[in-house]
Amino acid sequence: MKRKLVQKMTTDGTPLPAALKAAELASSSYYYHPAVKRKPRALDAELVAAITAVRQGRNEVYGYRKVTRQLRAQQITVNGKKVLRHLHALGLTQPRKTKGQKWTRPAVVKPETPNSYWEADFTYVWAGQGNAYLCAIIDAWDRDIVGDVFSDRCRAVEASTALRKPSWDVSAARCRQAMN
């Protein structure tokens, strides 16, 4: 509307800066022309055949850069943008990485009976002349320590020692329950 007013004023002889000021229109808005959407280009049948030949077998996950490189290695002169446009049209592009949270929170386990879910942890404690290591196994139902080993070494033997006691106690308790 304002642009038509400015055009009418300039045809009547008003200078453009004065017409823009009278219509309260910025000169950038007056000269702005929205981009015309391009017509969709037709796909090159030879290039489509070459792309499908390159993307056979384990190469079907190739992106446009690798496909372009393979086509150029086959002595086909092609632009990467053209390959990307063809892959878009054929629906062969790989999914894009999404921004945002890159990790997921593990599911919270809430056991309903004792000795159904244990948690283990290794930690070290300064003991004057060096570190001492603690391996603790905790029952997640009542947060009770079911097995632990405190040692000057951090090895799998200590972890298995910490695990041996609670597993023996649990199997003995199950045997007692089965007998009763």
Order of alpha helices (4+ residues) and beta strands (2+ residues): alpha-alpha-alpha-alpha-alpha-alpha-beta-beta-beta-alpha
